[in-house]
Structures are given as C-alpha cells and as structure tokens.
Amino acid sequence: MKAWVLHGIGDFRLEEADEPVLAKGEVLVSVKAAGICGSDIPRVYRTGTYSYPTIPGHEFSGMVVKTGEGADPGWLNKRVGVFPLIPCGSCVPCKKRQYEMCRHYGYLGSRQDGGFAEYVAVPQWNLIELPDQVTYEQAAMLEPMAVAAHAGRAADGIGLNSVINGGGCGVWEREGPVVICGLGTIGLLLAMFFLEAGHNNLLVIGNKESQREKVLKLGLPETNFCNSKDEDVLKWVHDKTNGLGAGVFYECVGRNETVTMAAEAAAPGGTVQLVGNPASDITLEKNCYWKILRNQLTVKGCWNSSFTHDKKDDWHYALDRISAGRIAPERFITQKFEFEELDRGVLMMRDKTREYVKVMVVR
C-alpha cells in the first residue's frame, strides 16, 4: 500500500509500505478521508513522535475491508469513523470508563500507525458506524468535533452539558455569558455547538476577518464578535457583560497572554476552561494568580473526548447532530488535497501560505 511515512523530524515521505497485519480484534480500514490536525505539524517538523518509522494521521474515516481473528465479521463493508485513542482497559480511569484519561494508551497516528495511508489496522472497539447520510469527509471531522463537544461539556453544568441534557439556556443569564477565545477548528466547532443548542449569550474572540465571517454564518450576532487585533479585548468583554465578566471563558489558543486574559475576563465565581494545546510554557504572573484566588475561579483542563459506546458520549453526540442535519462541519473544510498531495497541505499549514481551518485529504 501507499503511505505517508515519518522517518524522523522533517523526513516525511510518500512510499510503499506493508499492508498492516491484523492483531486479534482488529479490522482493516480503507481510508477514504483524513483531516490534517494542527498537532500533526509540530509532530512532523519540530517535536517528532514516539518511534520511527510512523504513519501519522488520527482524524480519518473509511470502510472496513477485512476483519481479523476475534473481530466481528459483521463489520465487513461497514462505513466507519474511528476513535484514535486505544485505551489499556485496566488503569483506574479506564475502569471508570474515562478512557480519554487512560494512563497507558495507544494512539493511532502518533504512538502507532494512523490514517495517512491507504489502509490502517484499527481495533473494532474503536469503530463507530456511519449512517448513510453522513459522508466520509464529515466523518473525518468527528474527532475534532468530539474534542469540541468534550470541551463544551467540561464546565460542569455551566458549559454545553446543561443545554445538551435539557437544562435550557436560562442558566447562562444567571452565570454570565460564555466567551470563546480562539477560532481555530476547535473554537469554531465549539461555537457551532453552542449556537445549534440555542445559546443566545455567546461572545467570541478571533483575530481574522475570515473567522468573523464564519461565525456570522453560524448565526452569531455581529456585535458578539471581537477582533483581538483591533479592539481591547478585556474592555470589550467588560462592556458586553455590563462589568460582570464571563461565566465560562473557553481558552482555545494555548498562550500565556490568553490564559491571563481568561482569568481577567472571568466573572467572580466563574470558570476558565482550558482547551488550547500550549504553544510554549505557560506561566502565571502574581497578579493573575491573585485574580484566580480572589475571584474564586475554577480553572479546568479537558483532554481528548469521551468514547464509551453510549449514545450520550461525545462521539455519538457529534454524529447525531450531523445525521439529523443540525450541524454541517464540512463548511469548515477550507482546502482538499488528493492523497498523493498530502504534503502540500502539511507544508501550507506549516508555512501559513494560505488561511485555513480544516485541511482534508480525500481518496
């Protein structure tokens, strides 16, 4: 088969590779669409990965074309999405079904071969079957969608979870508005989920005109978008909230200045929900720390997404929204490349030669 193989930092090649040999309980997935994640760029060009050679790619969908020993033959010819984290099943979080916090996990596309190939071996446990109306490209976005849903739900009833579980939107008025800072793929999908859920007190912060256009098309009022290049963000949040601050501030950037901003912008008793992968070390100045203490803020982390095979997990929530036609994640696919041109997409993202949200590889 053909695969994009990472042999070392910066040594990323399209070449012939052996078709995966299926272990017990695995199936062979023919990859039909794969998204290039922002985390793939440093993995290829700066930080490297856990071992070499490795085939990257953890956002993908496809069709099951072979089943191994112990795998259900009923999966054959099924169209599937793939949860990329492979839990150990025996650690404390796994026993609580909190697989995203597994202590000894495998991961398709980093710790083992992933979806930048014609075929990939996947444990059948990690499959989610696609309804006929869901396209491969939509399904390749299930992973970032589930990450966004997980972030939205992480704020314990103040976040998206209260809306999902039927709590209505009234809670937002009591706790202050939700602010999303950072409109990359996850931030945009998070805004999409909130707006689809009927949340009418959402403020978003970006730094590009194209981001403004995208959130306005989702239904956000124009006055609820702040361009951080043109405005004093803290003053804007203060003015928009009548001095109250944000009930929840979703930090989707991962930089010192935006983490500090989040603590400054949060309402007394509010929540700072950390979402963005850190671009560098994150340090807190004393005044920021004092803000957290004196305003009794909750600062929370979130990681990956929940996949438990239950209808209420993050993956099924995202899939149900697509299936019902309530959200259309494909509107954030800004560039598509053929499989043989995958390196063009990776280089475009690395060098930022064009604006992009989600870059997709199709076969």
C-alpha positions in Angstrom: 0.0 0.0 0.0 1.0 3.6 -0.3 1.5 5.6 2.9 3.0 8.9 4.1 5.7 7.7 6.5 7.6 9.9 9.1 11.2 8.6 9.4 12.4 11.4 11.6 11.8 15.1 12.2 11.2 16.7 8.8 11.7 13.4 7.0 8.2 12.8 5.7 7.8 10.7 2.5 5.2 9.0 0.4 6.3 5.5 -0.2 5.3 1.8 -0.5 4.6 0.2 2.9 3.5 -3.2 4.0 -0.3 -3.6 4.5 -1.0 -3.9 8.2 -1.1 -7.3 9.7 -4.2 -7.5 11.9 -3.9 -8.4 15.5 -6.7 -10.1 17.4 -9.8 -8.0 17.5 -8.6 -5.6 14.7 -10.1 -4.7 11.4 -8.6 -3.2 8.3 -10.0 0.1 7.3 -9.6 1.5 3.8 -9.1 5.2 4.5 -11.4 7.5 2.4 -10.9 10.9 4.1 -8.4 12.2 6.6 -8.1 15.6 8.2 -4.7 17.2 8.9 -4.7 18.3 12.6 -2.7 21.3 13.8 -0.9 18.9 16.1 0.4 17.0 13.1 2.6 19.9 12.0 4.9 20.0 15.0 4.9 16.2 15.1 6.3 16.2 11.6 8.6 19.2 11.6 9.6 20.1 15.2 9.0 17.7 18.1 8.8 14.3 16.3 6.9 11.3 17.6 7.4 8.3 19.9 9.1 6.0 17.4 10.1 5.7 13.8 9.0 5.0 11.2 5.5 6.1 11.9 2.5 6.9 9.8 0.7 10.0 11.2 -3.0 10.9 10.9 -5.6 10.5 13.6 -8.7 12.2 12.1 -10.0 9.8 9.5 -12.9 7.7 8.2 -13.2 4.8 5.8 -14.6 1.4 5.1 -13.8 -1.9 6.8 -12.4 -4.2 4.1 -11.1 -7.1 6.3 -11.7 -8.5 9.8 -9.1 -10.2 11.9 -9.3 -13.1 14.3 -11.8 -12.3 17.1 -13.3 -9.3 15.3 -17.0 -9.4 14.4 -17.3 -10.2 10.7 -20.4 -8.1 10.7 -18.1 -5.0 10.4 -17.1 -6.0 6.9 -18.0 -3.3 4.3 -19.3 -1.0 7.0 -18.6 2.7 6.7 -16.9 3.9 9.9 -15.4 6.7 11.8 -12.5 5.9 14.2 -11.8 7.0 17.7 -8.0 7.2 17.6 -7.2 6.6 21.3 -6.7 2.9 22.2 -7.2 2.5 26.0 -5.4 -0.1 28.1 -8.7 -1.1 29.8 -7.1 -1.8 33.1 -6.0 1.5 34.7 -8.2 3.4 37.2 -9.7 5.9 34.6 -10.4 3.0 32.2 -12.3 1.1 34.9 -14.4 4.3 35.3 -14.9 4.4 31.6 -13.0 7.6 31.4 -10.9 6.3 28.5 -9.7 9.7 27.4 -7.6 9.8 30.6 -6.1 6.3 30.2 -2.7 6.0 31.8 -1.2 3.6 29.2 -3.0 4.3 26.0 -2.0 3.7 22.4 -2.9 6.3 19.7 -3.4 5.9 16.0 -1.2 8.4 14.2 1.4 9.0 16.9 2.1 6.0 19.1 1.2 3.6 16.3 0.5 3.9 12.6 -2.5 6.1 11.6 -4.6 7.3 8.8 -2.2 8.9 6.3 -2.2 5.6 4.4 -4.4 3.6 2.1 -5.1 1.1 4.9 -4.9 1.2 8.7 -5.4 -1.5 11.4 -8.0 -0.5 13.9 -9.4 -2.3 17.0 -13.0 -2.9 16.4 -13.7 -1.3 19.8 -12.7 2.0 18.3 -15.2 2.0 15.4 -18.4 4.0 15.1 -20.7 3.0 12.3 -21.8 5.8 10.0 -25.4 6.4 8.9 -25.8 6.5 5.1 -26.4 10.3 5.1 -23.1 11.0 6.8 -20.2 11.5 4.3 -16.7 10.3 4.7 -15.5 13.9 4.9 -18.0 14.8 7.6 -16.9 11.6 9.5 -13.3 12.6 9.3 -14.3 15.6 11.3 -15.9 13.6 14.1 -12.6 13.6 16.1 -12.2 17.4 16.3 -16.0 17.7 16.7 -15.9 15.3 19.7 -13.0 17.2 21.2 -15.0 20.4 20.9 -18.1 18.8 22.5 -15.9 17.4 25.3 -14.6 20.9 26.0 -18.1 22.4 25.9 -19.3 19.8 28.4 -16.4 20.1 30.7 -17.5 23.1 32.7 -19.9 21.1 35.0 -23.3 22.3 34.1 -22.2 25.8 33.3 -21.0 24.6 30.0 -22.6 23.0 27.0 -23.6 20.0 29.1 -26.5 21.8 30.7 -28.0 22.5 27.3 -27.4 19.0 26.0 -29.0 17.4 29.0 -32.1 19.6 28.7 -31.2 22.3 31.2 -32.2 25.0 28.8 -30.3 28.3 28.3 -31.6 30.2 31.3 -28.6 29.2 33.3 -26.4 31.4 31.1 -28.1 34.6 32.1 -27.6 33.9 35.8 -23.9 32.9 35.4 -22.8 35.4 32.8 -22.2 34.8 29.1 -19.9 32.2 27.6 -16.8 33.6 25.9 -14.8 31.5 23.3 -11.3 32.9 22.7 -9.6 31.4 19.7 -11.3 30.4 16.5 -9.3 27.6 15.0 -11.0 24.3 14.2 -11.9 23.5 17.9 -13.1 27.0 18.7 -15.3 27.3 15.6 -16.8 23.9 16.2 -17.4 24.8 19.9 -19.2 27.9 18.7 -21.2 25.8 16.2 -22.4 23.5 19.0 -23.4 26.4 21.3 -25.3 28.2 18.6 -27.0 25.0 17.4 -28.1 24.3 21.0 -29.9 27.7 21.1 -27.5 29.5 23.4 -28.1 33.2 22.8 -25.5 34.7 25.1 -22.3 33.8 23.4 -19.3 36.1 22.8 -16.4 35.0 20.6 -12.9 36.4 20.1 -10.8 35.9 17.0 -8.1 37.7 15.1 -9.1 37.3 11.4 -11.8 38.6 9.2 -12.4 35.1 7.8 -13.2 33.9 11.3 -15.7 36.7 11.8 -17.4 35.7 8.5 -17.6 32.1 9.6 -19.2 32.7 13.0 -21.7 35.2 11.5 -22.7 32.5 9.0 -23.4 30.2 12.0 -25.9 32.8 13.3 -23.8 34.8 15.8 -24.8 38.4 16.0 -22.1 40.7 14.5 -21.8 42.6 17.7 -20.8 39.5 19.6 -17.6 39.1 17.7 -14.4 40.8 18.8 -11.3 41.0 16.6 -8.4 41.0 19.1 -6.2 42.8 16.6 -8.5 45.8 16.5 -10.0 46.0 20.0 -9.1 45.9 23.6 -10.4 42.5 24.4 -10.8 42.9 28.2 -12.6 46.3 27.8 -14.8 44.7 25.1 -15.8 41.8 27.4 -16.3 44.2 30.3 -18.6 46.4 28.2 -20.5 43.4 26.7 -21.2 41.9 30.1 -22.0 45.1 31.9 -19.0 44.6 34.0 -19.9 41.1 35.2 -17.4 39.1 33.2 -17.7 35.7 31.6 -19.5 32.8 33.3 -17.3 30.5 31.4 -14.2 31.6 29.4 -13.1 28.9 26.9 -9.4 29.5 26.2 -8.8 27.8 22.8 -5.4 29.3 22.0 -2.8 27.9 24.5 -0.7 31.1 25.0 0.3 32.9 28.1 -1.4 36.1 27.2 -4.8 34.4 26.5 -4.7 32.3 29.7 -4.0 35.5 31.6 -6.8 37.2 29.7 -9.2 34.4 30.7 -8.5 34.9 34.3 -9.0 38.7 34.0 -12.2 38.3 32.0 -14.0 35.7 34.1 -16.8 36.7 36.4 -16.4 36.2 40.1 -17.1 32.5 40.7 -16.7 31.9 37.0 -14.8 29.1 35.2 -11.8 29.3 33.0 -11.9 26.2 30.7 -8.5 25.5 29.2 -8.8 23.9 25.8 -5.9 25.1 23.6 -2.8 23.0 23.3 0.1 25.1 24.7 2.4 26.7 22.1 5.1 27.2 24.8 5.5 27.1 28.6 2.6 28.7 30.4 3.4 30.8 33.4 1.2 32.8 35.7 2.2 36.3 37.0 1.4 37.0 40.6 -1.5 39.4 39.7 -3.1 36.7 37.6 -2.8 34.2 40.4 -4.4 36.7 42.8 -7.3 37.1 40.3 -7.9 33.4 40.5 -7.8 33.4 44.3 -9.8 36.5 45.0 -12.5 35.8 42.4 -12.7 32.1 43.5 -12.3 31.0 39.9 -12.5 27.4 38.7 -9.7 26.6 36.3 -10.3 23.3 34.5 -8.5 21.3 31.9 -10.0 19.0 29.3 -8.4 16.5 27.0 -9.5 14.5 24.0 -13.1 13.2 24.0 -15.4 10.6 25.6 -16.0 7.4 23.6 -17.9 4.8 25.6 -20.3 3.4 23.0 -23.1 5.1 24.9 -25.5 7.4 22.9 -24.5 10.3 25.2 -20.8 10.2 24.7 -19.1 13.0 22.7 -18.7 11.0 19.5 -22.4 9.9 19.4 -23.5 13.5 20.3 -21.5 14.8 17.3 -22.6 12.1 15.0 -26.2 12.5 15.9 -26.0 16.2 15.2 -24.6 15.6 11.7 -27.1 12.8 11.0 -30.0 15.0 11.9 -28.7 17.8 9.6 -28.5 20.1 12.6 -24.8 21.0 12.0 -22.6 20.9 8.9 -19.0 20.6 9.9 -17.9 20.4 6.3 -18.4 24.1 6.0 -15.1 24.4 7.8 -13.2 22.3 5.3 -11.2 25.1 3.5 -8.8 23.0 1.4 -8.9 19.5 -0.1 -5.9 17.6 -1.4 -5.6 14.2 -3.1 -3.8 11.6 -1.1 -0.7 11.9 -3.2 -0.6 15.6 -2.5 -0.9 15.4 1.3 2.5 17.0 1.8 1.2 20.2 0.1 -1.5 20.5 2.8 1.1 19.9 5.5 3.5 22.5 4.1 0.7 25.0 3.6 -0.2 24.7 7.2 3.4 24.8 8.4 4.3 27.9 6.4 0.8 29.5 6.7 0.8 30.4 3.0 -3.0 30.4 2.9 -5.7 30.9 5.5 -7.3 27.6 6.5 -9.5 25.9 9.1 -9.6 22.2 8.3 -7.4 20.8 5.6 -8.8 17.5 4.2 -7.1 14.6 2.3 -9.5 12.5 0.2 -9.2 9.2 -1.7 
